[in-house]
Amino acid sequence: MTHMSDCAATIWPAVSVASGVIAFTTSFVASIPQVIETYREKSVDGLSPLCLLCWVSGDITTLVGSVLTHQLPFQVVQACYYFLADFILCCQYYYYGMRWDNRLATRGPVLAAAPSPAKGMLVSCLLVGQAAAAPLLRRDDSVAAPPLPVPSRDPIGITSAWLGASLYFFSRIPQLLKNYRRKSTDGLSPLLFIAALTANLTYCVSVFTSCEFLANPDKSAFVWNALPFILGSGGTVVFDLIYFYQHYYLYREKVQYKRLEYPLETEVSPLVSR
């Protein structure tokens, strides 16, 4: 497969587009569960400020790098949205954690089984994200295939891309260490990590099934040009798996105890007052 027109006639562009839509959509909603979780608990005690700082710094450098190194359009749009979403989390951290020093925190977490309009909001945002991604990633067979992108040699773009990849790669470590010191994952939404894991995996699939890669005569140059973005996404998978180990196995009993804490308090209080 040496020409873009040959690649366009195969199934791989559809796989790349579908993976890109999934990656964009899941990244679009990834931070929403955490924003809702923080809003409900009115506390950021479970969040690592260093992790948030790495995320925002990585967003900025990755955005600059993706533009200057001529990455795929959905990669640039995704970097823009990541910055916006993480900026909202930083605003919450400042408001609840720094301005109020977590004094607004609720007595206990809301039960996951309780009906909530937040779930409807999440589904709505998922559909909006999918609709927003479709025009960006849609392939029109009636249009001639574009020329292959030339790998960028822009030193600022390359440096920004690698810096962003490093920040993303190491960003999970402060959060995992904080979980370990607290012996708890309270305050973190598992949906954030599930969505992030899905987005990162499908991001890599979309890149490697795109015609820009498959029809490129110099695949090694293409991979090297996109490597920081691939590592920044795929490289974090192992850290996400460590979080799942912490949340669902290592500190599972503590999470279950916290879920029972609030309803027990509400049942006991009227008896004590009498």
C-alpha positions as CSV (number, residue, x, y, z in Angstrom):
1,M,0.0,0.0,0.0
2,T,2.0,2.9,-1.3
3,H,-0.6,5.5,-2.4
4,M,-3.3,7.4,-0.5
5,S,-5.9,6.4,-3.1
6,D,-5.1,2.7,-2.6
7,C,-5.5,3.1,1.1
8,A,-8.7,5.0,0.8
9,A,-10.3,2.0,-0.9
10,T,-9.6,-0.3,2.1
11,I,-11.4,-0.7,5.4
12,W,-8.6,0.9,7.4
13,P,-9.7,4.5,7.0
14,A,-13.1,3.5,8.4
15,V,-11.4,1.9,11.4
16,S,-9.3,5.0,11.9
17,V,-12.3,7.3,11.7
18,A,-14.3,5.0,14.1
19,S,-11.4,4.9,16.6
20,G,-10.9,8.6,16.3
21,V,-14.6,9.2,17.1
22,I,-14.4,7.0,20.1
23,A,-11.1,8.6,21.3
24,F,-12.5,12.1,20.8
25,T,-15.9,11.3,22.4
26,T,-14.4,9.6,25.5
27,S,-11.9,12.3,25.9
28,F,-14.7,14.8,25.6
29,V,-16.5,13.3,28.6
30,A,-13.5,12.0,30.5
31,S,-13.2,14.8,33.0
32,I,-17.0,15.3,33.5
33,P,-17.4,12.5,36.1
34,Q,-14.5,14.0,38.1
35,V,-16.0,17.5,37.9
36,I,-19.3,16.2,39.1
37,E,-17.6,14.1,41.9
38,T,-15.7,17.2,43.1
39,Y,-18.9,19.4,43.0
40,R,-20.8,16.8,45.0
41,E,-18.2,16.4,47.7
42,K,-17.2,20.0,47.7
43,S,-13.6,18.8,48.4
44,V,-10.4,18.2,46.5
45,D,-8.7,16.3,49.3
46,G,-8.3,13.2,47.0
47,L,-6.7,15.1,44.1
48,S,-3.0,15.6,43.7
49,P,-2.2,19.3,42.8
50,L,1.0,18.1,41.1
51,C,-1.0,15.7,38.9
52,L,-3.3,18.6,37.8
53,L,-0.3,20.8,37.2
54,C,1.2,18.2,34.9
55,W,-2.0,17.8,33.1
56,V,-2.5,21.5,32.3
57,S,1.2,22.0,31.4
58,G,1.0,18.9,29.2
59,D,-2.1,20.2,27.5
60,I,-0.5,23.5,26.6
61,T,2.8,22.0,25.3
62,T,1.0,19.2,23.5
63,L,-1.3,21.7,21.8
64,V,1.7,23.8,20.6
65,G,3.6,20.7,19.5
66,S,0.6,19.2,17.6
67,V,0.1,22.4,15.7
68,L,3.8,23.0,14.9
69,T,4.5,19.3,13.9
70,H,1.4,19.1,11.7
71,Q,-0.4,16.3,13.5
72,L,-3.9,14.9,12.4
73,P,-6.8,17.4,12.9
74,F,-8.5,15.4,15.6
75,Q,-5.2,15.4,17.6
76,V,-5.2,19.2,17.6
77,V,-8.8,19.5,18.5
78,Q,-8.4,16.9,21.3
79,A,-5.5,18.8,22.8
80,C,-7.6,22.0,22.8
81,Y,-10.4,20.3,24.7
82,Y,-8.1,18.6,27.1
83,F,-6.8,22.0,28.2
84,L,-10.3,23.4,28.7
85,A,-11.4,20.4,30.7
86,D,-8.3,20.3,32.9
87,F,-8.6,24.1,33.4
88,I,-12.1,23.6,34.9
89,L,-10.6,21.0,37.3
90,C,-8.0,23.5,38.3
91,C,-10.6,26.1,39.0
92,Q,-12.4,23.6,41.3
93,Y,-9.2,22.8,43.1
94,Y,-8.6,26.5,43.7
95,Y,-12.2,27.2,44.9
96,Y,-12.8,24.2,47.1
97,G,-9.2,23.4,48.1
98,M,-7.4,26.7,48.4
99,R,-10.1,29.3,48.9
100,W,-12.2,27.2,51.3
101,D,-9.6,24.7,52.4
102,N,-12.1,21.8,51.9
103,R,-14.4,23.2,54.6
104,L,-17.4,23.0,52.3
105,A,-17.0,19.2,52.1
106,T,-20.2,17.1,52.5
107,R,-20.4,14.6,55.4
108,G,-20.4,11.6,53.1
109,P,-20.4,10.7,49.4
110,V,-23.7,10.2,47.5
111,L,-24.5,6.6,46.9
112,A,-23.7,5.5,43.3
113,A,-27.0,3.8,43.0
114,A,-29.0,6.9,43.7
115,P,-30.7,8.5,40.7
116,S,-29.0,11.7,39.6
117,P,-29.4,14.2,36.8
118,A,-25.6,14.0,36.4
119,K,-26.0,10.7,34.6
120,G,-28.3,12.3,32.1
121,M,-25.8,15.1,31.7
122,L,-23.0,12.6,31.0
123,V,-25.0,10.8,28.4
124,S,-26.0,14.1,26.7
125,C,-22.4,15.2,26.7
126,L,-21.4,11.9,25.2
127,L,-23.8,12.4,22.3
128,V,-22.7,16.0,21.8
129,G,-19.1,14.9,21.7
130,Q,-19.8,12.2,19.2
131,A,-21.7,14.7,17.0
132,A,-18.9,17.2,17.3
133,A,-16.3,14.6,16.4
134,A,-18.0,13.3,13.3
135,P,-17.4,16.3,11.0
136,L,-13.8,16.5,12.1
137,L,-13.1,12.8,11.4
138,R,-15.5,12.0,8.5
139,R,-13.9,10.8,5.3
140,D,-15.5,11.9,2.0
141,D,-14.7,9.3,-0.7
142,S,-15.8,11.8,-3.4
143,V,-12.9,14.0,-2.6
144,A,-9.4,13.2,-3.9
145,A,-7.1,11.9,-1.2
146,P,-4.9,14.7,0.2
147,P,-1.1,14.5,-0.1
148,L,0.9,12.8,2.6
149,P,2.0,15.1,5.4
150,V,5.7,16.0,5.5
151,P,7.2,15.3,8.9
152,S,8.0,18.5,10.7
153,R,11.5,19.5,11.8
154,D,10.3,22.5,13.8
155,P,12.5,22.5,16.9
156,I,10.0,24.3,19.0
157,G,7.2,22.0,18.0
158,I,9.3,18.9,18.6
159,T,10.5,20.1,22.0
160,S,6.9,21.0,23.0
161,A,5.6,17.7,21.9
162,W,8.2,15.7,23.8
163,L,7.7,17.9,26.9
164,G,4.0,17.4,26.7
165,A,4.4,13.6,26.4
166,S,6.7,13.5,29.4
167,L,4.3,15.5,31.5
168,Y,1.4,13.2,30.5
169,F,3.4,10.1,31.1
170,F,4.5,11.1,34.6
171,S,1.3,12.9,35.6
172,R,-0.3,9.8,37.1
173,I,2.6,9.1,39.5
174,P,1.8,11.9,42.0
175,Q,-1.8,10.8,42.1
176,L,-1.0,7.2,42.6
177,L,1.5,8.1,45.4
178,K,-1.2,10.2,47.1
179,N,-3.6,7.3,46.9
180,Y,-1.0,5.1,48.5
181,R,-0.2,7.5,51.3
182,R,-4.0,8.0,52.0
183,K,-4.7,4.3,51.6
184,S,-7.8,5.5,49.7
185,T,-9.0,6.5,46.3
186,D,-11.9,8.7,47.7
187,G,-12.5,11.8,45.8
188,L,-11.5,10.3,42.4
189,S,-14.1,9.1,39.9
190,P,-13.2,5.8,38.4
191,L,-15.1,6.9,35.3
192,L,-12.4,9.5,34.7
193,F,-9.8,6.7,34.4
194,I,-12.1,4.4,32.4
195,A,-12.8,7.1,29.9
196,A,-9.1,8.1,29.8
197,L,-8.0,4.5,29.2
198,T,-10.5,4.1,26.4
199,A,-9.5,7.4,24.8
200,N,-5.8,6.7,24.9
201,L,-6.1,3.2,23.4
202,T,-8.4,4.2,20.6
203,Y,-6.2,7.3,20.0
204,C,-3.3,5.0,19.2
205,V,-5.4,2.7,17.0
206,S,-6.7,5.7,15.1
207,V,-3.2,7.0,14.3
208,F,-1.8,3.6,13.2
209,T,-4.8,2.7,11.0
210,S,-4.9,6.1,9.3
211,C,-3.8,6.4,5.6
212,E,-1.3,9.0,6.6
213,F,0.6,6.1,8.3
214,L,-0.3,3.1,6.2
215,A,0.4,4.8,2.8
216,N,3.4,6.6,4.0
217,P,6.6,5.4,2.2
218,D,8.7,6.4,5.2
219,K,6.7,4.9,8.1
220,S,9.6,5.3,10.6
221,A,9.7,9.0,10.0
222,F,5.9,9.3,10.5
223,V,6.1,7.3,13.8
224,W,9.1,9.3,15.0
225,N,7.2,12.5,14.3
226,A,4.1,11.3,16.1
227,L,5.9,9.3,18.8
228,P,5.6,11.9,21.6
229,F,1.8,12.1,21.1
230,I,1.6,8.3,21.0
231,L,3.7,7.9,24.2
232,G,1.7,10.6,25.9
233,S,-1.4,8.6,25.3
234,G,-0.4,4.9,25.2
235,G,2.3,5.3,27.8
236,T,-0.2,6.2,30.6
237,V,-2.1,2.9,30.2
238,V,0.0,1.1,32.8
239,F,-0.6,3.8,35.4
240,D,-4.3,3.7,34.7
241,L,-4.2,0.0,35.4
242,I,-2.4,0.6,38.7
243,Y,-5.2,3.0,39.7
244,F,-7.8,0.3,38.9
245,Y,-5.8,-2.1,41.1
246,Q,-5.9,0.5,43.9
247,H,-9.5,1.3,43.6
248,Y,-11.1,-2.1,42.9
249,Y,-8.8,-4.3,44.9
250,L,-6.3,-2.7,47.3
251,Y,-8.6,-0.1,48.9
252,R,-11.9,-1.7,47.9
253,E,-13.0,-2.3,51.5
254,K,-12.4,1.3,52.5
255,V,-14.5,2.5,49.5
256,Q,-17.4,0.2,50.5
257,Y,-17.2,1.5,54.1
258,K,-17.3,5.1,53.0
259,R,-20.4,4.3,50.9
260,L,-22.2,3.0,54.0
261,E,-21.0,5.8,56.3
262,Y,-23.4,8.5,55.2
263,P,-26.7,6.5,55.3
264,L,-25.8,5.0,58.7
265,E,-25.3,8.6,60.0
266,T,-28.7,9.7,58.7
267,E,-30.4,6.7,60.3
268,V,-28.8,7.1,63.7
269,S,-29.2,10.9,64.1
270,P,-33.0,10.9,64.7
271,L,-32.7,8.2,67.3
272,V,-30.0,10.1,69.2
273,S,-31.9,13.4,69.1
274,R,-34.9,11.7,70.8
